[in-house]
Amino acid sequence: MHFSDFKNILLKINDFNLPGNKSLLKLAPPNRVKQFNDGFKITNPRKAAVMLLFFKDMSHKTHMTLILRNKYNGVHSNQISFPGGKMEDSDKDLKYTAIRETVEELGVDKSFIKVLTPLSEIYIPPSNFNVQPYLSIYNGKPFFNPDSKEVSQIIKPSLDSLLKLKIVESVISVENKEMSVPSYIIDGHVVWGATAMIINEFLTLLNDMINS
């Protein structure tokens, strides 16, 4: 999709309600669906924010940024995610957190980032984070300079390829335990959990706007 066409579609975004849990739970791991259905209560969650950042390539086609996190001693080690992270005490709000973390992790120019709207907040049980995603566009040519301490690889799927995604079951390993989860395969990578859930809400919202 041409970047200018994408931006024109997004002009309608405030006229649409977010799909919310109906969309998010389609990509949720089975244990998370069970927690939701059982009325799981969230206790003192930490706050974080991530960014769905879209940009144009040399031919003005639209792409989105994902990152492959480095291996480390933590529950999200070596996983595909959006740029983002936890809210710091010095952050004035979660939007600021999303921008700060995206600039730090991708090495892009803050002045070109335009945040359009928040998507549905999502809770991540393993790390006890409430995560606020923000839909954004990059109004410039991005020169990526990823933070090697946190980012192993930047993945830049085209919007056209995202619109063709199908939900598949994948077997993943978490803390040496294998489990089958709904997922997307993006540029050869298994994308599951919160990242896949957020992508599904975005795609549902985008298709609603395209078909309106």
N, C-alpha and C positions, 0 to 999 in steps of 0.2 A: 504494500500500500504506500502510495506517495505521502510524504510527510505532511504536505499542505492539506491533502484530503483527510488525513488523520486528525489534524488540528481542527479542521472544519467540523468533523463529527463530534469532537470533544466540546465544541461550543454549546452543544445541547445537554451536557452532562447534568446540569442543575435541574433539568426537567424530569430526571429519572430517579426513582428510589433505588437504593443499593439492594442487590439480591439477598445479602446477609446469609443467615445460617442455612437456608435452603440450598444455596450454592456452595457454601464453604464445606458443609458436611459431606458432599459428594466425593470430596478428595481427602476426607479425614481418615486417619488410621482407625481400625475397628475399636481399639480401646478408648479412643477419644469419642467416638460415636456413642459408645456405652456410657461413658461418663456424662455426656450431654443428656442422654435419655434418662439417666438415673438422677438427674438434677444436681450434679456435682457442684459444690460451692467453692468458689475461689477465695483463698485466704491470703491477705497481704501480698499481692503480686507485685513484682518489680515492673517498672515501665521501660518500654523500648519503642523504637520507631524504625521503619524501613521505607525504602523508596523504590517505586516502579518508575524508572527513568527511561524515557523514550527519546531517541535521537535519530538524525538522518545520516545515511552514508553518502558516499561520493555521488551516487546516482539518485539521491533524494528519496531512497526507500527507507521505511521506518524500521527501527530495531529497538530492542529492550536490553537492559543490562542485568545480568545475573553474575554472581561470583561463586567460585569454588573456594571454600575456606581451607586454610592450611590444616594439617593434622596437628592436634593438640590434645591435652588431657581434659576433655569436656564432652558434653552430650551432643554438641553440634559439630564436632570435629569432621573435617573432610566432606562436608555436605554442601549442596547447592543452596544458595540463599540469595535474597536481595541485599544490596548494600544497606547497612544500617547497624544499629546497636543500642545499647542501654542508654537511658537518659542520665546525664550527669547533673550534679547539683547546680552547676553554672549555666545549664541550658534553660532558657526562659520558657520554652514549651516544647512539645513533642515534634512539631514542625521543624523547629530549630535543630533538634536532635537528628532528625532524618537528613537534613541538609548537611550538618556538620559531619556526620558519619559517612555520608556518600562522598563528600569532598575528600575526607581522609582516606577512604578505602580505594576510591577510583582515581584520585588525583586530578579531578576535573575542576574547571573554573566555576566557582560559586555564582558569579554574576550572570551566567547563562542559564541557571536552573530556575524554572518557573513552576512552582507547586500549584496544581489545579484544584485538587480536592482530596480529602481523606477517604479511604475505603473503610470497610467494617473492621473494627478492632477484633483481634483474635488472641486467644489465650493458648500458651504453650506449656503444658503440664510439666515436662521433664525439667525445664529451667525456671518454672514459675514466673514467666513473663507475660504481661499483657502487651501485645505488639500493635502499634498503630501504623498501618501502611498509608503512604501518600502517593497519589498518581501525579507524575510530573513530566515535563518535557524539557529538552535541552535545546535552547535557541542559539546554537553555535556549532562549530565543528569540534567534536570532542577529541582531545589528546589525552589518552588514558595513561596514567602513571601510577599503577596500583601499589598499595602498601604491601611490600613483600612479607612483612611480619604477620599479616592476617589473610592476604589473598594469594591463592595459588594460581588462579586463572580467572580472567574475565570472559564470560560467555555472552555472546551478542546475537541471540536469535532474531530473525526477522519477524515483523508482525504478521506477515503472510503465513509463515510457518506456524506461528502460535495459533492462528485462526483455524488451522487444519489439525490441531492436536486431538488425539483420542485418548480417553482414559483407559489405562491398562493396569493389570495387577503385576506388581514387582515384588520379589523377595529381597528384603534388605536385612542388614545385621546391625543391631543396636545393643551395645554392651554384651557382645558375644552371643546374643540371642537372635535367631532368625524369625522374621515375621513377614506375612504377605500384606501389602498395602496398596491402595489405589494410587496411581502415579501418572506422570507424564514422562515421555522420553524426549528430551530437548537436546539437540546436537550431540546425541549419543550418551547423554547423562540421565540417570534416573532422578527425577525431581518429585519429591513426596512431602508429606507433612504440611506444615504451615505455608511453605513457599508454594506448593501446588494448590493449596486451598485458596490462597490469595490470587494466584493466577486464574483459577476457575471463576472467582467472583468477578475479576476484571473482564475476562472473556465473555461472561454472561451479560455483564453490563454493556460492553461494547457491541455485542450482537443485538441487544435490545435497541441500542441507538441506531445501528446500521439499518435495522429492519423497520424502524418507525416511520 
